[in-house]
Structure formats: C-alpha cells, structure tokens
Amino acid sequence: MKPLLPPLLAILRLWRPRFPALGAGILVSLVALASGLALLSLSGLRLAGSALGLLLASGLLLRGLGLGRVVLRYLERLMTHAATFQALADLRVWFFRRIAVSAAGGLGFRRTGDVLGRLVGDVEALDGLYLRLLVPLSGVLLTLPLLALVIGARSVSLALPVCLLFVAVALLLPWLAARASTRAGVPLAEAQSGLRVASLDLAAGLREIVAFGAGARIAEIVREREGRLLVAQHSLARNGAAAGAVSFLCGQAAVLLVLAAAIGFGLPRISGLAAVLSLFLLLACFESVSGLVRAGVLAGSMAQSARRVLEAGAATGPVAGPTPPVPQASMRPTPPADATLRLEDVGYRWSADRPPVFDGLSLAIPAGARVALLGPSGAGKSTLASLLLRVVAPQSGRITYGGVDVTGLDVAGLRRQIAWLSQSTHLFDDTIRANLLLAAPDADDAALWTALEQARIAEFVRSLPDQLDEWLGENGAGVSGGQGRRLALARTLLSPASVLILDEPCAGLDSDTERAFLSTLFEVAAGRTVILIAHRLTGVERLDRVWRLQQGRAVPAA
C-alpha cells in the first residue's frame, strides 16, 4: 500500500500561494464553531435553569449568539469555498502547464480521456482535502481542549473517557478509515479513468461505430467499465458505513457516560446543571467532527487522485538539454533578424526504452528557403518540429537560430518567429474570430480578413450568416476538412513568424483539395522560410531543397 500523506502534502505545497486565503477561511470557521458551541451550551443551561426556576442565560445573549452563528457560518462557507475554488484553479493551471510541455503537438503518449479525467475528476476530488479534512481538523484544536476543561472542571474521571472517545471519533477512526480505503482508492480512480476513456471513445468514434456495426460491442465495454466503477464505489461505501457506525457508537457511549455521572452510576456524581452543560457541549463537539470519519474514508481516493495528478504533471518527458540551463537574465528576448536554422549533430530519443529518433542529424536551412523533409511514419518528422519549436531539447548536438543556440533564446520570443501548421490542427468550439485571434490576439478585423483572403477562404466566411462571429462547433464540425485546413492556414498566416513549419498540412484531404491548398500556401508564404514535412510530394511545391529522413539522419533526395 502506497503512503497516504506524501501526495496530499505535495498538493498542499502547490497551494502555498493560497495559504493566506485558506488560513482566513479556517480562522472564520473556528470563530463560527466557538459561537455554535457557546449557543448550544448556554441553551442547555437556560433549559435547566427554567426547570429549576433560575435564569442562567439571558434570551438576549442567546439571540445574539444565534444571529452571530448564522452570519459566521455563511461567511465561513463563502470564504472556505472561495479559497477552495482558487486553489483548485491554480492546481488545474499547474497541471495544464506541466502536461503541455510534453503533450504539445500530440507528443505525450497519453490518452485524451485519461488526461481529461485527471484535469477534471481527480482535481475536483481534491476539494475535500481542505473543506472536509483541514477545516474540521482545525476545529479539533478548539473542541478537544474545551471539552477537557469544561468536563474536567466537574469530574476528571468523566473527562478522561469522554475525551478518549472524542479523540477516537476525531482522529483515530478517520486515520484508520483512510488507511483502509487507500486500497479501494486505487481501483476507484482507475475505474473512473477507464469509464471516461471508453465514454470519450464512444462519443468521438460514433460514425465509425455505426459504420462497422460495432455499437453493441462498444456499449458492452462501457457497461463492463461502469461495473468496475460500481464495485469500487461499493467497497468505499462499505468502509464508510462501518466507520460511521463505530463513530456513532462512540458518540452514544460518551452520552451514556455523562448520564451515568449524572446519577452517580459507576462514576463520581455531578450536579444536574453540570450534567446538562456537559451533555449539550458534548453533543456540539461530536457533531462538529462527525464528518471527519467520512472524510477519512474519502482520503484514500483523494490521495490516489493527488498521486495521479502529480505523476502526470511530473512526467514531462526529456525536455532538458545536455547543457546547463541558461539563466533567464542572460536570455535574448528577441531572436536575431537572420532566420537561418542549423541543426548540428542532433541526437534525441523520447525515453531510454525507445530507439533514438535522431542520431547525428545535421541540416542547414537558409532564411527564406523552401525545403521539404520526407519520410515514412515514425521517421521523426513531427519530432523535428518539436525540436525546432523547443517543445523538447536535443540530448546531444545543438540547434541555432541566426547563429544563436536556441537554448539561449527566450521560448516565447522564439515561438513568435516559428509558426506551426500541423496535420491535426485543432479548431476550437468557438467563433471564427476567436480561432484566428489565437495567433494574434491584437489583430483587427482588417488583418483577419486579409489572412482569410490569403488562405482563399474569405468568400466562404462572408457567405456565413454571422461571418467572423460564426460558431465553428466542436473541432470545427461546422466546416469541411478543406475549409477547416484553410482556416487553420489563415490563423498561421496571422502570425508574424519568419519560419513556417508545415507538418503534414494536407493529411486527410483528397488529391484535388491537397494540390489547391499547397498551391495557395506556397503562394502566400513568399518571403518566409517554409519547412514542409510530408510523406511524399505532390508536384505543385516549389522547393529549394529536399531531404529524406532515414535512420535518424537527413539524406539529400533527388
């Protein structure tokens, strides 16, 4: 069984910038708890005093405490939930940034459904770390000493077993429940991930499923994975039920002890008023920690979710280069004006258990040149694009831009000079305008229409009801493959980049559409360096040089 605390503590370290807001929420929760304890205890004294004809707590004080408790509880909910949402948002941003390093351009060997599950489901599960664990546990620091002082002042013999039962409910049982549920947390997280992956496959591949009549088989896979999830959830529920039952019995045992002391049965007798005060305070204290046992049951799945998020965020691939990183202060924010690219004896492999993608790759691409890199799948064409964009760094050799090693250039500045149009360029579920502005956030409408004209798609956009504000749909579902590719080209052309990397830009297009697209592309890319990465050439490209990638090296092609 993997340790429970390390992944949860690691998440808390990531939340360090939110500690002031998290701490303020805990402070307000303690004040609200103190108000609730005082209200219930004084209410008990007033009831007892009424029976004896005494006024032991004024109605005005009780009304003030009641109103204060309502306000404080509302403020507690407001502050703790706001702090939680901010912390979870920070965690999602951290996760996205980490995963983007290795997954940019489809590089991460990860399943989309699994990444989605970790980004949404696993991060969301961690809201209980603060709301269900830290906030109630901080209340124990108030309730346990108060319980010991108030009851101990009347009877030490009564205070000792009552406090031991309270410690069992507030600390021991949640810890034992967490350890027991850790085993159930692993299959639960795996089952949730598996169901998300299967469901995403079902939705994304619906056309293929219908075409091949595979609906029954795919539905059976979804049902089977849903069955695994139900089994894991039932196991966790059984742990929760058992821990809850023991917690309830401990609370009832504490109540029986107070009643026994009130009548002097087996314990030194205490007065009726002391018994009433102790009983009401006891009920309030036990109620304040009643959720901790349930939180302990969930802690196992929380720890597993934290572990999955941290593992995904840490698995960034071999990004670091062979040389020490250049200090940020010494980096050039603006790349040189000369856009000449050179790869000098570059070596790279994705992981130690995979063969090298490049072994001594050397290329020289002059500024303004039009070159092609050909090769079959797996030859390293997309990896080369990743190296040029500094998504990953070479493990041997170096890459220069304008004679300067790219490791000495600011990443953002370099990527403003190198634009990328891939075979799977994504169109977001948004307007045409928003998709285009991804490349140039400050572009005005005139610049957008110019790019659309250059990409030979402006006439189509003008024919749409909302033109630039037309909604494209998920993954550009509202346009054809050729139209979507031209919109992606327009987005690329909006970039001020001096170098255009075209990674299989015509994949999936028919031959006529492919020829028309490439003809347009090479026409509008005048004055820029064009690097075409493809399986083959169509004959319409006007190229200065062609290489073929073979066995990790570039060989001139005829």
Residue, then its C-alpha position, 0 to 999 in steps of 0.5 A: m500500500k502506497p503512503l497516504l500523506p506524501p501526495l496530499l502534502a505535495i498538493l498542499r505545497l502547490w497551494r502555498p500561494r493560497f495559504p493566506a486565503l485558506g488560513a482566513g477561511i479556517l480562522v472564520s470557521l473556528v470563530a463560527l464553531a466557538s459561537g455554535l458551541a457557546l449557543l448550544s451550551l448556554s441553551g442547555l443551561r437556560l433549559a435547566g435553569s427554567a426547570l429549576g426556576l433560575l435564569l442562567a442565560s439571558g434570551l438576549l445573549l442567546r439571540g445574539l449568539g444565534l444571529g452571530r452563528v448564522v452570519l459566521r457560518y455563511l461567511e465561513r462557507l463563502m470564504t472556505h469555498a472561495a479559497t477552495f475554488q482558487a486553489l483548485a484553479d491554480l492546481r488545474v493551471w499547474f497541471f495544464r502547464r506541466i502536461a503541455v510541455s510534453a503533450a504539445g503537438g500530440l507528443g505525450f503518449r497519453r490518452t485524451g480521456d485519461v488526461l481529461g479525467r485527471l484535469v477534471g475528476d481527480v482535481e475536483a476530488l481534491d476539494g475535500l482535502y481542505l473543506r472536509l479534512l483541514v477545516p474540521l481538523s482545525g476545529v479539533l484544536l478548539t473542541l478537544p481542549l474545551l471539552a477537557l476543561v469544561i468536563g474536567a472542571r466537574s469530574v476528571s474521571l468523566a473527562l478522561p473517557v469522554c475525551l478518549l472517545f472524542v479523540a477516537v471519533a476525531l482522529l483515530l477512526p478517520w486515520l484508520a478509515a483512510r488507511a483502509s480505503t487507500r486500497a479501494g482508492v486505487p481501483l476507484a480512480e482507475a475505474q473512473s479513468g477507464l469509464r471516461v476513456a471508453s465514454l470519450d471513445l464512444a462519443a468521438g468514434l460514433r460514425e465509425i461505430v455505426a459504420f462497422g456495426a460495432g455499437a453493441r460491442i462498444a456499449e458492452i465495454v462501457r457497461e463492463r467499465e461502469g461495473r468496475l466503477l460500481v464495485a469500487q464505489h461499493s467497497l468505499a461505501r462499505n468502509g464508510a458505513a462501518a466507520g460511521a457506525v463505530s463513530f456513532l457508537c462512540g458518540q452514544a457511549a460518551v452520552l451514556l457516560v455523562l448520564a451515568a455521572a449524572i446519577g452517580f452510576g459507576l462514576p463520581r456524581i455531578s450536579g444536574l446543571a453540570a450534567v446538562l452543560s456537559l451533555f449539550l457541549l458534548l453533543a456540539c463537539f461530536e457533531s462538529v467532527s462527525g464528518l471527519v470519519r467520512a472524510g477519512v474514508l474519502a482520503g484514500s481516493m483523494a490521495q490516489s487522485a493527488r498521486r495521479v495528478l502529480e505523476a502526470g504533471a511530473a512526467t514531462g518527458p526529456v525536455a532538458g538539454p545536455t547543457p546547463p540551463v541558461p539563466q533567464a537574465s542572460m536570455r535574448p528576448t528577441p531572436p536575431a533578424d537572420a532566420t537561418l536554422r542549423l541543426e548540428d549533430v542532433g541526437y534525441r530519443w523520447s525515453a531510454d526504452r525507445p530507439p533514438v529518433f535522431d542520431g547525428l542529424s545535421l541540416a542547414i536551412p537558409a532564411g527564406a528557403r523552401v525545403a521539404l523533409l520526407g519520410p515514412s511514419g515514425a521517421g521523426k518528422s513531427t519530432l523535428a518540429s518539436l525540436l525546432l519549436r523547443v517543445v523538447a531539447p536535443q540530448s546531444g548536438r545543438i540547434t541555432y537560430g541566426g547563429v544563436d543556440v536556441t537554448g539561449l533564446d527566450v521560448a516565447g520570443l522564439r515561438r513568435q518567429i516559428a509558426w506551426l501548421s500541423q496535420s491535426t490542427h485543432l479548431f476550437d468550439d468557438t467563433i471564427r474570430a476567436n480561432l484566428l485571434l489565437a495567433a494574434p490576439d491584437a489583430d483587427d478585423a482588417a488583418l483577419w480578413t486579409a489572412l482569410e483572403q490569403a488562405r482563399i477562404a474569405e468568400f466562404v466566411r462572408s457567405l456565413p450568416d454571422q461571418l467572423d462571429e460564426w460558431l465553428g462547433e466542436n473541432g470545427a464540425g461546422v466546416s469541411g476538412g478543406q475549409g477547416r485546413r484553410l482556416a487553420l492556414a489563415r490563423t498561421l498566416l496571422s502570425p508574424a513568424s519568419v519560419l513556417i513549419l508545415d507538418e503534414p498540412c494536407a493529411g486527410l484531404d483528397s488529391d484535388t483539395e491537397r494540390a489547391f491548398l499547397s498551391t495557395l500556401f506556397e503562394v502566400a508564404a513568399g518571403r518566409t522560410v517554409i519547412l514542409i514535412a510530408h510523406r511524399l510530394t505532390g508536384v505543385e511545391r516549389l522547393d529549394r531543397v529536399w531531404r529524406l529522413q532515414q535512420g535518424r539522419a537527413v539524406p539529400a533526395a533527388 
